[in-house]
Amino acid sequence: MHDDITPAPIPVHASSTRSNAEIAQPVRMRMPSLDLLRGIAVLGILLVNIYSFALPEMVRVEPLFLPDYNAREQLLWYLIYFFADGKFIALLSLAFGASLWFFAHDKASLSLSRLNQLQRRRSLSLLGLGAAHAYLLWDGDVLVTYALFSFLVWRWRVWSDNRLIAVALCLFALQTLLYGSLLLMPADAWQSISDMFNEQALQQELAHYQQGWWQQTPQRISKAFEMQLATVFGGWFPASMMLIGVVLARRGVFSGSTLVSPTNLWGISLGAASLMLLVVLLNRSQGFVSQFALTLGIQLQMCASGLMAIVYALWICRWAQCGNLSHIGAWLRAALVAVGRMALTIYLMQTLIFTGLFYGYGLGWFGQWPLSQLLLLILAVWLCQMIFAFFWLRYCHAGPVETIWRRMIYR
C-alpha cells in the first residue's frame, strides 16, 4: 500500500517525457512516516481546539476560568499547555510543508507550467474548503491559513536548504517582532483586553454558544473573517515551520534515510522541554496577565513549541522505522498512518462531532463539562476515528473529503 522511497532532489524545471494527461493523477507515492506524523498531529490539535469547541476560549489563556477549578483540572490544563498547545499545529505545519515537496517530487515529469497549475488548484480548493468550514461550522479553521501560505512556500521550495532555513528564521523573527510590537499599545488598550477576561465576558460566550446555528452565524462569520485577516499578523510562525518541513523532507528524514541518533535526540528534547518549562514558570509567576502572556510569554512559547514540534517529528520518524512492535503497537501505528492519509476528513469530522455535542444547535453542552471529562471524550473520539480511518482505507483509496479535494484539483 505504501512505497518507502528515498526521494531525489527536485529539478527546478523538468520537461515532460510523458503526456500531461498520463501523469497528472492524484499522488500515488505514499510516505508512511509523513502520514504517521500527520495523523498524530491532526489528532493532537484536538487537545487545544477543545477550548473552542467545548469551553470558553479564555480558558486557554487563563486556567482560573475552568468549569471545575481544582488541583486535578489545573494539572491537566498545565499538561496540555506544556505538551500540546502550539506543538501539534506546528507539527501539522511541518507535515504540510513536506507534503508540498513530495507533491512536486511526484509530479516532477510534468512541465513547470502544468505543475504550477495543479498546485494553484490545490491551494485554491483548500482555501475554498477552509472558508466553507470557517463560515458555516467553526471560526477556528486553520485550512485558510495553510492555503494562503502554501503559495509562498511553493515558490520557495526550490531554494537551497541553507536558504530555506535562513528564510524560516527570518519569518520566525518577523513573527516575534509582531508579537513584541503589542507592547507599544497604550495602557487603555491593554485594559480593554484585560476586561475581556472577566465573568461577564464568560457568561456572554456561554450564552452565545447555546444559541442555534442561525443565531450564531453573524458572530461566527465576523470572527472567522477577523482570524483570516489576522493571518497576516500571526501566520508567519506556521509558514516558517512549513519551510523547515520542506528541508526535513528533502534531507530524507521522512523517508527514513536520515535518522537522528537517540543520544542527540534526547539532548534536543531536554533543551526544548527546559525552554517550555521556563515559559510555564514565567507565565505562572506573572499570573497569566494578558500584557505578558500575549507578548514575551507567547514569543517564548512559540520558540519552545517550534523546537518541541521538530523533536516530536524526529521521534515519530524513528517510531515509523521501528520493526519490533507488539500487535497492539503495530495496529496503533497502522491506524495513525490511516488517519494521516485522510487527515482532512478527520479534521472536519472533529468539528462536526464537537459542535454537534456542545453547541446550541446540537446537545448544547458548551461550558458544562470539566476538562478531565473532555479528555476522556477526546480519547474515545480518537479511538473511533482511528478505527474509522483504518477500515475506510481497506476499501477506498482516500478519505471522502480527500476524494472531493482531488476531484477539485484534477477535474
N, C-alpha and C positions, 0 to 999 in steps of 0.2 A: 504493500500500500504506500510505503514511503521509500524514497531513494535517498540514501545517505551519501552525499557527494561533497567534494571539495571544490567550490566554485573557482573558476579562473577570473582574473580581473576583467572588467567590462571595458571594451573599447569605447572611446568617445564617440566614434561614428562607425557603424557597420553597414555594409551593403547587403541586400537580400540575396541569398543563394537559393531560396525557395519563394514561392508566391506568398504574398501577404495573407491571402485567404487561407493558405495551408497552415501558417504559423500563428496567426492572430487568434489563438484559442485561450481559454482560461488556463491559469497556471497549473501545470502538471507536476512540476518539481516541488516536492514537499521537503521541509526541513524539520524533522521531529523535535530537535532541540528548540527551535524557534516556536513551533506550535505548543510545546510544553510551557515555554516561558510565557507566551501569550495567554494560554489557558489559566495559569496561576495568576497572572496579572489581572485578567478580567474578573476572576472570582474575588481576588483580593481587594479590588477597588470598592466592592460592596460594603466592606467594613467601614469605609468612610462615607460612601453615599447614603448609608443608613441614617446619617444625621439629617439628611434632606428628605428621605423617604418617610421616616417614622418619628423623627424628633425635631424640635425646633433647631434651626441651623446655628443659632448662637451657642448651642451645647457643644458644638465642635470647637469653639474658641474658649468657652468657659464651662468647666465641669460643674460649677455651682448650680446650673440650671437643669441638671439631670432629674428625671422624674422621681427617682429614689436616691437621694443624696446620702449614701452611706459608704463605709470603707470599701466594701466589695465593688460597688459601682464605680467608685473613684479609681480603684486599681485597674479595672477593665478599661476605663477611659484612658488611663496613662499607658496601658499596654498597646491600645490602638494608636495612640498618639506617637508612641515610640517606634513601633514596628510597621505601621500601615499608613498613617497619614502622610501623603506626599510621596510615599515609596512606590506604591503599586501603579499610580498614574505615571510616575517616571519610568517604571519598568515597562509599562504598556507603550510609552513613547519610544523606548529603546527598540521594542519589537516592531513598532510601526516604521521607524527609520530603516531597520534591517529589511523589512518586507518590501520597501521601495527598491532597495538594492537588488534583492532576489527577483523581484518582478522584472527589472531591467535585464538581469542576467538571463532569465528565462526567455526573454524576447530579443536577445542580442542579435539574432539574424535578421530582424526587421530593419527597414530603413529608419533613419533617425526621425523623419517626419511622422512616419506611421507609429513609431514607439511613443513619441510625444503626444500624438493624438489619443492613443489608448490611455495614457496616463492622465491627460486632461479629463477624459471621460470618467476615469476612476475617481479623480478628485471632485469633479462637479457632481457626480452621482452620490458620492459620500456626503458632500455638502447638502444635497437635497434631502437625503435620509436624515442627516443630523438636524436640519431645520425642521422637518416634519416631527421628529422626536421631541425637539425642544418646544415647539409652539403648540403641539397637540397633547403631549403627555407630561413632560418634565423639563423644567427650565435649567436643570443642572447638566445638560448634554455636553459631551466633550468631542463629539464627532465633527462638529463645525470647526473647532479649533484645529483638529488634526487635518481636516480637508484644506483649510486656508494655508497652513504652514507647509503642507505637502508640496505646494507649488515652488516654494523656496528650496526645500530640501531636495526635490527632484532635480532642480537646475544645478545644485551644488554637489550632487553625489559623485560626479566625475572628478572632483578635485582630489589632490593627494591626501593621504591620511593626516600628515602633519598640518596641512592647511585646514582640513575639516576640524581637527582638534583645536586649532587656534581660533577658528570662527566660533566653535561651540563655546570656548572660554569667553570670547568676546560677547556672545549672546547672553551667557550667564552673568557676565559683569554688567551688561545693559539691564538685565532684569533686576540685579542687585541695586543698581543706581536708581531705577524707577521706584523700587520699594523704599529706598532711602530718601527719595525726594518727598515722601509723605511727611517727613519731619519738618518740612518747610511750611506745612499747613498752619494756619493761625490757631490759637488756643480754642476759640469758639467752635471751629470746625471739629477739633478733637472732642470737644464737649458734646457736640451733636452726635458724633459716632458713639461715644460712651453712653449717651442717653438711649441708644438703640438697644443696649443690653440691660433691660430692666424688666420688671414683672409685667408692666403694661404691654410692652412690645411682645413679650412672651404670649400673653393671652390673645393678642391680636393675631399672631401667627397661628395659634391653635384654632381660633375661630375661622380663619381663612381656609385652612385645610380640611375643616369639617364641612365646607360647602360642596355643592355639586360641581360637576365638570364645567358647565357653562358659566357658573358664578366665579370659578377660579380662573377662567380664561383670560380676562383683561390683565390681571396681575402676572399670570404665567407668561403671557406674550411680552409684557413690559420687562420682566426680569430676564427672560431669555435674550431679548434684544440687548439689554444692558450688559449681560455676560458676553455676548458676541462682540460688542464694541470694546469691552474690557480685554478682549484677546490681544489687542494692540498693546495694552499695558502689561498684561500678565501671561502672555503666551510664549515668551521668549525662553523660559526655562524648559518646557516640553520640547521646543524646537531644538534647543541645544542637546537634549537627550536623544532626539531623533538622529542628529548628526553623529553622536557617539555610537548609536546603533548601527549606522552605516559603516563606521570604522570597524566595529566588532565583527560585523558580518563579513567584511572584506578580508579581515585577518584570520578568518576560519574559526572563530570562536563558536559559532552556531553549527558548523559542520563537524565539530569535534576534532579538527586537525590541530587546533591550538587550545590547550588547557593550562590554566594557571596552577602551579603546584599547590598542594594543600597548605604547606608552610606559609607561602606568600599570601595565600587567600585568607588564612586565619589572621595574619598580620593586618591586612587591609580591613578585614571585618572588625577587628578590635579597634582600629583607628576610627572607622565610621561610627561604630557604636559609642565610642567615647565622646565623639563630637555631638551625637544625638543626645547623650546623657547630659552634656553641658547645656544644650538647648532646653531640655526639660527643667533642669535646675534653675536656669536663669528665668524662664517664664514663670516658674512657680514662685521664685523669690520676688518677682515683680507683680505677683497676683494676677497674671494674665491680663493686665490692663491693655487696652487697645493701642495706646501710643507706643508701647514696647512690642507687643505681640505682632502688630502689623508693619513694623519697621525692622529693627535689629533682630527681633525674635524670628520673623518669617525669613529673613536673609540667612540666618544661621540654620534654620530648619531646612531651607531649600538646599543649602550646601550639603548638609548631612543626608538628606533624602536622596539626592543625586548619587552620592557615594554608596549609600546602602542599596540603591536600586542596581548599581553596577555589581556590587557584591552579590546580591540576590541572583542576578543574571549568570554570574560566573559559577555559583554553586549549582544552579539549575542545570547549566550545561554539563557540569560534572555528573550530576544525577542522571541526565539523559544518556550518558555514555556508560553508566554503571550496568554491569551484566549480572551480578549476583543479587537478585532480588527475590523476595518471597512471592508467593502467588498474589497476596494482597497488595504488596508493593508494585508488582508488575501491572496488576489491574488498575491500581490508582494512577500510575504513570500513563497507561494507555488511555484511561478516561480523561485525564487532564490534557493529553495531546488532542483527543477528540474535541474537548471544549475549545482548545486553541484554534482548531481548524474551523470552528463555527462561532468564533468569538463575537461577531456582530449580532448573530441571533441570540446568543446567551446574554449579551449586554442589554439588548432591547427587551428580552424576556424578563430580566430582573426589574426593569421599570414597570412592566405590565403586572407582575406579581405583587410588588410592594406598593404601588399606587392603588392597586385593587384592594389590598388589605387595609391600608392606612388612610387613604384619602376619603373625603366625604362621599364621593360617588361610588365607593366600594363599601367596605365594612366600617370605615370611619374610626379606626383605632389610633389615629395620629396623636402622639404625645402621651399615650396611656401606658405603654409598655416600658419597663425598666431595661437598661442596656443589657443586663445579663440574659433576660428572656429573648431579646432581639438577637443576641449572638447565637443562642440555641436555634432560633428560627433560621438564621443565616446558614448554620451548619446543615440544617435539613434541606434548605434550598440548594446549597452546594451539592449535596449528595444527589438530589433529584436531577439537577442539571447535568451532572457528570453521567448519571445513568442514561438520561435522555440523549445526550450527545453521543455516548458510546454506541447505543443501539441504533440511533438515527443513521450514523455513518456506516453501519453494517449494510444498509440497504440503499443509501443515497450517497452521491459523491460529495455533496456540500450541504450546508445548512439551508433552511428555507430562505432566510434573508440574504445569505450569500448568493443563492441562486438568482434572486431578483436583482441583486447588485451586478452580477455577471451579465445578466441579460441587458441591463442598462449600459454596460461597458461595450459588450461585443455585438449587441443588437441582433 
